[in-house]
Amino acid sequence: MQVSVCYSEPGQQAWLRIEVEEASTAASAIERSGILGMFPNIDLAQQKIGVFGKVVKPDAVLRAGDRVEIYRPITCDPTTVPRRQIEEDDE
């Protein structure tokens, strides 16, 4: 079955479509995709993963067409970003 694995950093992103066996897990799809070699800074022990925007455990079983996403840690408080943008616009 075909699934996708995706990850994004500032200035670089990857969306890989791969073939996996039925009942493959999110972790096995990530390994099989080779994305860990493309982005050596990914730390699956620290970073969360998801399928179509919902956080899942690495042993979550995938279905055909699923998109496995590797999430980066939040580097700023998301509630302050809109406030900062509004302040910059007022200047």
matplotlib code that plots the C-alpha trace (Angstrom):
import matplotlib.pyplot as plt

x = [0.0, 1.1, 1.6, 3.4, 6.0, 6.6, 8.7, 9.5, 12.2, 12.7, 13.9, 13.6, 10.8, 10.3, 7.1, 8.0, 5.5, 6.5, 5.2, 4.8, 3.3, -0.2, -0.4, 2.9, 3.3, 4.1, 7.6, 8.3, 7.2, 9.5, 12.4, 11.6, 11.2, 14.9, 13.8, 16.0, 19.0, 17.9, 17.2, 19.8, 18.5, 15.1, 14.9, 11.9, 12.5, 11.7, 9.5, 5.9, 4.5, 1.0, -1.2, -3.2, -2.7, -3.6, -0.8, -0.3, 2.1, 4.9, 3.2, 0.0, -1.0, -1.3, -4.0, -3.5, -3.1, -2.1, 0.2, 2.7, 4.0, 7.0, 6.5, 9.1, 9.2, 7.5, 10.1, 7.8, 4.6, 1.9, -0.3, 2.3, 2.9, -0.3, 0.3, 3.8, 2.6, 0.0, 2.5, 4.9, 2.1, 1.2, 4.8]
y = [0.0, 3.6, 6.1, 9.4, 10.6, 14.4, 16.8, 20.4, 22.8, 26.5, 26.5, 22.7, 20.2, 16.6, 14.7, 11.2, 8.6, 5.1, 1.6, -0.3, -3.7, -3.9, -3.3, -1.2, 1.2, 4.9, 4.2, 1.6, 3.9, 6.7, 4.3, 2.9, 6.4, 7.3, 10.7, 10.3, 10.3, 13.4, 15.3, 13.9, 16.4, 14.5, 12.9, 10.6, 10.1, 13.8, 14.8, 13.8, 12.2, 12.2, 11.1, 13.8, 16.3, 14.0, 12.9, 9.1, 6.7, 5.3, 1.9, 3.2, 1.0, 2.8, 2.6, 3.1, 6.7, 7.9, 10.8, 10.4, 13.7, 14.4, 17.5, 20.0, 21.4, 24.7, 27.4, 30.3, 30.7, 30.6, 33.0, 35.7, 35.5, 37.2, 39.9, 40.5, 40.8, 43.3, 45.4, 45.4, 46.4, 49.4, 50.8]
z = [0.0, -0.6, 2.2, 2.5, 5.0, 5.4, 7.4, 7.0, 8.3, 7.5, 3.9, 3.3, 3.2, 2.1, 1.1, 0.2, -1.2, -0.4, -0.6, 2.7, 3.6, 5.0, 8.7, 8.7, 11.6, 11.5, 12.8, 10.2, 7.4, 8.7, 8.7, 5.3, 3.8, 4.4, 5.7, 8.8, 6.6, 4.8, 8.1, 10.7, 13.3, 13.6, 17.0, 17.2, 20.9, 21.4, 18.4, 18.0, 14.9, 13.5, 10.7, 8.9, 11.7, 14.6, 17.0, 17.0, 18.7, 16.7, 16.7, 15.1, 12.2, 8.9, 6.2, 2.5, 1.6, 5.1, 5.5, 8.3, 9.6, 11.8, 14.0, 14.9, 18.5, 18.9, 19.2, 20.3, 22.2, 19.4, 21.3, 21.0, 17.3, 16.2, 18.8, 17.5, 13.9, 14.9, 16.8, 13.7, 11.4, 13.6, 13.4]

ax = plt.figure().add_subplot(projection="3d")
ax.plot(x, y, z, "-o")
ax.set_aspect("equal")
plt.show()
